Amino acid sequence: MLKVLFADDEPLMLEGLRFLVDWEKLNFEVCGEALDGEDALQLIHSTRPDLVITDVRMPVIDGLDLIGRCSESDFRPKFIIFSGYADFEYAKRALKYGVSNYLTKPLDEKELTEALQIVAEEIYAERKAASRREAVTAFMQADTVSRLLMRENKEEELKNGLEMLGISPGSRLCCVLVQGASPDSLHLQAQVYAMKGKEPFRSITAYSFTAGRQKHGYLLVSPAEGPALDPGMLESWTAEMRTLYSVPVFFSASLEHHGPQFLNTVYHEALAAELCRPDSYSPEATVFYQEQDQGQMAKLPAELRRTLLQSVTEGKTERLSAQLRDVFRIFSAKVASSAWIDAFLANIKADLLREITARGGDSAIWEDKWFPPRYTACCMPLLERQTEEELSEAAEWFAAGDSTREDQAVSAVLDYVREHYQEKLKLQDIAKLLHMNSAYLGQRFKKHYGSSFNEFLHEYRIEEAKKLLRRTDMCISDVSSRVGYTDADLFAAKFKALNGVTPTVYKKS
């Protein structure tokens, strides 16, 4: 619904405007009325109408002066003006200000309706164009922020990007990463921008950017004289941000740095803080980067190693690649020594060798491939490429092995059913015998066989029942009991569902 405001020094004219046309049918709602130009100007600022319909001649501020003042402000509604004087000079001045239409008194219903329809079309067309421009601007801005943070700019692009974002040598910088949501970036950016109107965030500008699947972030920029981007301020900022998300998200933040030369640093610190977050960390808190010395670095491997090992042993090569990119970004930020990085990767491979042996593989083959390493951490790009090749190959081996084991497990379930279908059977009991998780076994069974365990069990029992009905004189209840059904009615229902006839009809056919 579009908002419209009336301005006229004649109360009868205002009343007539209210009832001259069906405003709701034309998709307008009346948001205010003013008896002079001064009141109209105040109402325009407070109600922000889409359209103002005003008389030319009014006390204090006349209609054309009202339009002129609005044209110089940051909010510019559409105007339709009317007058009892068919004065061409007024019309020319009105056109200079971009007035949508100029009508003469007395107003005609048809003429006003046509004018309103035209101006509504103009408003919607401008909104659509503005939305496209905002989307393009938001995309370009997010891309600029990403390239600045990841050092992907040429010198001229760097200069233009810093100018676009208003980052100077004294600017306070901080990076905040958000894990767990993929927001509508344009909508969210508008809400984030609106936070600038709140204390204590008036001097802080937050630029959004994409950092990967279900991960995005914000570059926070504050002037040198602005508020410090310390943990206290960031806790307040992230607490406010949480209210904009419909799902739980995790925030990780860098330390505050000054000047554009630290853009890459703040990104890597936020990334390191996220990857080193303890499993027990409260989702309502923000995890901050802690400066590491070589003694403290010993605390880092456990979480990194756990996630990487899980991806390899589960055969998740895509997830592994994404994790390795994050890990090597941290390594490139020089938060660990070359010797420590070499040792960290060697420990991961040692863990994998033990897991390969436990799953019946020949660990000696893999050990020959992996040790000694071809590159050391002093040659980071080659080390990253080598590590991804090696761990991806191992992930594929684990995935292939899991597939074979899954086939064997499903075959074991089928064999067990064939031998024990006359008994009371539950997948949970079979899973225990096979030392497997019952939910996982059920998923694998359905993927391999095409139907659930219970569906297969009913099908197998009914097929055995058909044999008995054809080859013996056993009554229906005895056949039901013989194939594992304690309830003859359930047996009859399942039999008919699978064969289209009851057991009695089948036996007689």
C-alpha positions in Angstrom: 0.0 0.0 0.0 1.4 3.4 -1.0 1.1 6.4 1.4 -0.4 9.7 0.4 -0.5 13.0 2.2 -2.9 16.0 1.5 -2.0 19.7 1.9 -4.5 22.5 1.4 -5.6 25.5 3.4 -9.2 24.8 2.8 -10.7 22.2 5.2 -13.5 21.5 2.8 -11.0 20.7 0.1 -9.2 18.2 2.4 -12.5 16.5 3.2 -13.4 16.4 -0.4 -10.1 14.7 -1.3 -10.8 12.0 1.2 -14.0 10.9 -0.5 -13.4 11.9 -4.1 -11.8 8.5 -5.1 -11.6 5.0 -3.6 -8.0 5.3 -2.2 -7.8 1.7 -1.0 -8.9 0.4 -4.4 -6.1 2.5 -6.0 -3.7 1.0 -3.4 -3.2 4.2 -1.4 -3.7 4.9 2.3 -4.0 8.5 3.6 -1.2 9.1 6.2 -1.8 12.8 6.9 -3.4 16.1 6.2 -2.0 19.6 6.6 -3.6 23.1 6.4 -0.4 24.9 5.4 3.0 24.2 3.9 4.9 24.3 7.1 2.8 21.6 8.7 3.0 19.6 5.5 6.8 19.7 5.6 6.9 18.4 9.1 4.4 15.6 8.2 6.5 14.6 5.2 9.6 14.2 7.4 7.6 12.2 10.1 5.3 10.0 7.9 7.5 9.7 4.7 4.6 9.5 2.2 5.1 8.1 -1.3 2.9 10.9 -2.7 1.9 14.4 -1.7 -1.1 16.1 -3.2 -0.9 19.8 -2.5 -2.5 23.1 -3.4 -0.2 25.7 -5.0 -1.4 28.6 -2.9 -1.0 28.1 0.9 0.0 30.3 3.8 3.5 30.2 5.4 5.1 27.9 2.7 3.2 27.6 -0.6 3.0 24.4 -2.6 5.9 25.1 -4.9 8.3 26.2 -2.1 7.3 23.0 -0.3 8.3 20.9 -3.4 11.5 22.9 -3.7 12.5 22.2 -0.1 11.8 18.5 -0.5 13.9 18.3 -3.6 16.9 19.5 -1.6 16.4 16.9 1.2 17.3 13.2 1.4 13.6 12.2 1.1 11.8 13.1 -2.1 8.2 12.0 -2.5 6.2 12.3 -5.7 4.0 15.4 -6.0 0.6 16.1 -7.7 -0.3 19.8 -7.4 -3.6 21.6 -8.0 -4.7 25.1 -8.1 -7.7 27.3 -8.8 -5.6 29.3 -11.2 -4.7 28.0 -14.6 -1.4 29.7 -14.3 1.2 28.5 -16.8 4.1 30.0 -14.8 3.2 27.8 -11.9 3.1 24.8 -14.2 6.5 25.6 -15.6 8.0 25.9 -12.0 6.3 22.7 -11.0 7.8 20.9 -14.0 11.3 22.1 -13.1 10.9 20.3 -9.7 9.7 17.1 -11.5 6.1 17.2 -10.4 4.2 14.2 -11.5 1.0 16.1 -12.5 -0.6 19.5 -12.4 -4.4 19.6 -12.0 -6.8 22.5 -11.8 -9.7 23.0 -9.4 -12.3 21.8 -9.1 -10.8 18.4 -9.2 -12.4 15.8 -11.5 -12.7 12.2 -10.2 -11.7 10.6 -13.5 -8.7 13.0 -14.0 -7.4 12.4 -10.4 -7.8 8.6 -10.8 -5.8 8.6 -14.0 -3.1 10.8 -12.4 -2.9 8.4 -9.4 -2.6 5.3 -11.6 0.2 6.9 -13.5 2.1 8.0 -10.4 1.7 4.6 -8.8 3.2 2.9 -11.9 6.1 5.4 -11.7 6.7 4.6 -8.0 6.7 0.8 -8.5 9.0 1.0 -11.5 11.4 3.2 -9.6 11.3 0.8 -6.6 12.1 -2.1 -8.9 15.0 -0.3 -10.5 16.3 0.8 -7.1 16.1 -2.8 -5.8 18.2 -4.0 -8.8 20.7 -1.2 -8.2 20.9 -2.1 -4.4 21.4 -5.8 -5.3 24.2 -5.0 -7.7 25.8 -2.5 -5.2 25.5 -5.0 -2.4 27.1 -7.7 -4.5 30.0 -5.5 -5.6 30.6 -4.3 -2.1 30.6 -7.8 -0.7 33.0 -8.9 -3.5 35.2 -5.9 -2.7 35.4 -6.8 1.0 36.2 -10.4 0.3 39.0 -9.5 -2.1 40.5 -7.0 0.3 40.4 -9.5 3.2 41.9 -12.3 1.1 44.6 -10.2 -0.7 43.1 -10.7 -4.1 43.4 -7.1 -5.3 45.7 -5.4 -7.7 47.2 -2.1 -6.6 44.5 0.0 -8.3 41.7 -2.2 -7.1 43.1 -2.0 -3.6 43.1 1.8 -3.7 39.5 2.0 -5.1 38.2 -0.6 -2.6 39.7 1.2 0.4 38.1 4.5 -0.9 34.7 2.8 -1.4 34.7 1.4 2.2 36.2 4.6 3.7 39.1 2.7 5.3 42.0 5.1 6.1 45.4 4.4 7.8 43.9 5.1 11.2 40.7 3.1 10.8 40.0 0.5 13.5 39.3 -2.9 11.9 37.9 -6.1 13.1 36.5 -9.2 11.3 33.6 -11.2 12.6 32.7 -14.6 11.0 29.2 -16.2 11.3 28.8 -19.9 11.0 25.4 -21.7 10.6 23.2 -19.6 8.3 23.0 -18.4 4.7 21.1 -15.1 5.0 19.4 -13.0 2.3 22.5 -10.7 2.0 20.6 -7.7 0.7 17.9 -7.9 3.3 20.3 -8.6 6.2 22.7 -5.8 5.1 19.8 -3.3 5.2 19.1 -4.4 8.8 22.8 -4.3 9.7 23.0 -0.8 8.3 20.0 0.3 10.4 22.0 -0.7 13.5 24.2 2.3 12.9 21.4 4.4 14.3 21.7 2.7 17.7 24.0 3.5 20.5 26.8 2.5 20.9 27.2 1.5 17.3 26.8 4.9 15.6 30.4 5.1 14.5 30.8 1.5 13.4 30.1 0.4 9.8 29.6 -3.3 9.2 30.3 -4.6 5.6 29.0 -8.1 4.9 30.9 -10.6 2.7 30.6 -14.3 1.9 33.2 -16.7 3.3 31.9 -20.1 2.2 29.0 -22.5 2.3 26.8 -21.6 5.3 29.5 -19.1 6.4 29.6 -15.3 6.0 31.1 -12.5 7.9 31.3 -8.8 8.6 34.2 -6.4 8.3 33.7 -3.8 11.1 35.3 -0.4 10.5 35.4 2.4 13.0 37.3 5.7 12.7 40.4 6.3 14.7 38.5 8.5 17.1 35.6 6.1 17.2 34.8 3.4 19.8 37.4 0.6 20.3 36.4 -2.7 18.8 37.3 -4.6 22.0 35.6 -7.8 23.3 33.1 -5.8 25.3 31.9 -3.8 22.3 31.9 -6.9 20.1 29.9 -8.9 22.6 27.2 -6.1 22.5 27.3 -6.0 18.7 27.0 -9.8 18.2 24.2 -9.9 20.8 22.3 -7.4 18.8 23.1 -9.3 15.6 21.7 -12.6 16.9 18.2 -11.1 16.9 18.4 -10.8 13.1 18.9 -14.5 12.6 16.1 -17.1 12.7 18.5 -20.0 13.5 21.3 -20.3 16.0 24.6 -19.1 14.7 28.2 -19.0 16.0 30.3 -15.8 16.0 34.1 -15.7 16.0 36.0 -12.4 16.0 39.5 -11.2 15.4 41.5 -8.7 17.5 41.3 -5.0 16.7 43.9 -3.7 14.3 44.6 -0.3 12.8 45.0 0.4 9.1 44.4 -1.4 5.8 47.6 -3.4 6.0 45.9 -5.6 8.6 42.8 -6.6 6.5 44.2 -10.0 5.8 45.3 -10.4 9.4 41.8 -9.8 10.9 40.3 -12.3 8.5 42.7 -15.1 9.4 42.4 -14.3 13.1 38.6 -14.7 12.9 39.0 -17.9 11.0 41.5 -19.3 13.6 39.2 -18.3 16.4 36.3 -20.3 14.8 38.4 -23.4 14.1 39.8 -23.5 17.6 36.4 -23.1 19.3 36.0 -25.8 21.9 33.1 -28.2 21.5 31.7 -27.1 24.8 31.6 -23.4 23.8 28.2 -21.8 24.4 26.5 -20.7 21.2 25.3 -17.6 23.0 28.9 -16.4 23.4 31.4 -15.0 20.9 34.7 -16.7 20.6 37.7 -14.3 20.2 41.1 -14.9 18.7 43.8 -15.4 21.3 47.4 -14.6 20.3 49.4 -17.8 20.3 52.9 -18.5 21.4 54.6 -21.8 20.7 53.6 -23.2 24.1 49.9 -22.3 23.6 49.9 -23.8 20.1 49.8 -27.2 21.6 46.2 -26.5 22.5 45.3 -26.0 18.8 45.8 -29.5 17.2 43.0 -31.4 18.9 40.0 -29.7 17.3 41.7 -29.3 13.9 42.9 -32.9 13.9 39.5 -34.3 14.9 37.6 -32.5 12.1 40.1 -33.4 9.4 40.3 -37.1 10.5 36.5 -37.3 10.6 36.2 -36.0 7.0 38.9 -38.4 5.7 37.5 -41.6 7.5 34.0 -40.8 6.4 35.1 -40.3 2.8 33.8 -36.7 2.7 36.3 -35.2 0.1 34.4 -32.0 -0.5 34.2 -31.2 3.2 37.9 -32.1 3.5 38.9 -29.7 0.8 37.0 -26.8 2.4 38.5 -27.6 5.8 42.1 -27.8 4.4 41.6 -24.4 2.7 40.6 -22.9 6.1 43.5 -24.6 7.9 46.1 -23.4 5.4 44.8 -19.9 5.6 45.6 -20.0 9.3 49.0 -21.4 8.6 49.6 -18.7 6.0 48.8 -16.1 8.6 52.0 -17.1 10.5 50.3 -18.2 13.7 52.4 -21.3 13.8 56.0 -22.2 13.0 57.0 -24.3 10.0 58.2 -27.1 12.3 54.9 -27.1 14.2 52.9 -27.3 10.9 55.0 -30.3 9.7 54.5 -32.0 13.0 50.8 -31.4 13.0 50.3 -32.9 9.5 52.6 -35.8 10.3 50.4 -36.6 13.4 47.2 -36.6 11.3 48.8 -39.1 8.9 50.0 -41.3 11.8 46.4 -41.4 13.1 45.2 -42.3 9.6 47.7 -45.2 9.4 46.4 -46.7 12.6 42.8 -46.4 11.3 43.8 -48.0 8.0 45.4 -50.9 9.9 42.3 -51.3 12.1 40.1 -51.5 8.9 42.2 -54.2 7.4 44.2 -52.0 5.0 48.0 -52.2 4.3 49.3 -49.2 6.2 52.9 -49.8 4.8 51.7 -48.8 1.3 50.4 -45.5 2.7 53.4 -44.9 4.9 55.7 -45.2 1.8 53.6 -42.6 0.0 53.5 -40.1 2.9 56.9 -40.3 4.6 59.1 -38.5 4.3 57.0 -35.6 3.0 58.0 -34.1 -0.4 57.5 -30.5 0.8 57.9 -28.8 4.1 55.8 -26.0 5.6 58.2 -23.4 4.3 56.7 -24.0 0.8 53.1 -23.4 1.7 51.3 -23.6 -1.7 53.0 -26.8 -2.6 52.4 -28.3 0.8 48.7 -27.4 0.6 48.4 -29.1 -2.8 50.3 -32.2 -1.7 48.3 -32.5 1.6 45.0 -32.2 -0.3 46.0 -34.9 -2.8 47.2 -37.3 -0.1 44.2 -36.9 2.2 41.7 -37.0 -0.6 43.2 -40.2 -1.9 42.9 -41.7 1.6 39.3 -40.4 1.9 38.4 -42.2 -1.3 40.0 -45.4 0.1 37.8 -45.1 3.2 34.7 -44.4 1.2 35.3 -47.5 -1.0 35.9 -49.6 2.0 32.8 -48.4 3.7 30.8 -49.3 0.6 32.1 -52.8 0.6 31.4 -53.2 4.4 27.9 -51.8 3.8 27.2 -54.5 1.2 28.5 -57.2 3.5 26.3 -55.9 6.3 23.2 -55.8 4.2 24.0 -59.4 3.0 24.3 -60.5 6.6 20.9 -59.0 7.4 19.3 -60.8 4.4 20.8 -64.1 5.4 19.6 -63.7 9.0 16.1 -63.0 7.9 16.0 -66.0 5.6 17.1 -68.2 8.5 15.0 -66.6 11.3 11.9 -65.1 9.5 9.6 -67.4 11.6 10.8 -65.7 14.7 10.1 -62.3 16.2 12.6 -60.1 14.4 13.7 -56.5 15.1 16.4 -54.7 13.2 17.8 -53.4 16.5 18.5 -57.0 17.6 20.2 -57.8 14.3 22.3 -54.6 14.5 23.6 -55.7 17.9 24.7 -59.0 16.6 26.6 -57.2 13.8 28.0 -54.6 16.2 26.4 -51.8 14.2 24.2 -48.8 14.9 20.6 -49.8 14.1 19.6 -46.4 12.6 22.7 -46.5 10.3 22.1 -50.1 9.4 18.5 -49.3 8.5 19.6 -46.5 6.2 22.2 -48.6 4.5 19.7 -51.5 4.1 17.1 -49.2 2.4 19.7 -47.6 0.2 21.0 -51.0 -1.0 17.7 -53.0 -1.1 15.3 -50.2 -2.1 12.8 -50.7 0.8 13.0 -50.6 4.6 13.8 -53.6 6.7 10.2 -54.1 7.9 8.9 -53.9 4.3 11.4 -56.5 3.2 10.5 -58.7 6.2 6.8 -58.6 5.3 7.5 -59.3 1.7 9.7 -62.3 2.5 7.2 -63.8 5.0 4.3 -63.4 2.5 6.3 -65.2 -0.2 6.9 -68.0 2.2 3.3 -68.1 3.1 2.3 -68.4 -0.6 4.4 -71.5 -0.9 2.7 -73.0 2.1 -0.8 -72.1 0.8 0.0 -73.7 -2.6 1.7 -76.8 -1.3 -0.1 -77.8 1.9 -3.5 -78.0 3.4 -2.7 -75.9 6.4 -5.4 -73.5 7.6 -4.8 -69.7 7.3 -4.1 -69.2 11.0 -1.5 -71.9 11.0 0.2 -70.5 7.9 0.2 -67.1 9.6 1.9 -68.5 12.7 4.4 -70.5 10.7 5.8 -67.5 8.8 6.2 -65.4 11.9 2.8 -63.5 12.4 1.2 -63.8 15.8 -1.8 -61.8 14.5 -3.8 -63.6 11.7 -5.7 -60.4 10.8 -2.4 -58.5 10.3 -1.2 -61.4 8.2 -4.3 -61.3 6.0 -4.0 -57.5 5.6 -0.4 -57.7 4.5 -1.1 -60.6 2.2 -3.9 -58.7 0.4 -1.8 -55.5 0.3 1.0 -57.3 -1.5 -1.1 -59.7 -3.7 -4.4 -58.0 -4.2 -6.4 -60.9 -2.8 -6.9 -62.5 0.6 -5.0 -65.7 1.6 -8.3 -67.6 1.4 -9.0 -66.5 -2.2 -5.4 -67.2 -3.1 -5.5 -70.7 -1.7 -8.7 -71.5 -3.7 -7.4 -70.1 -7.0 
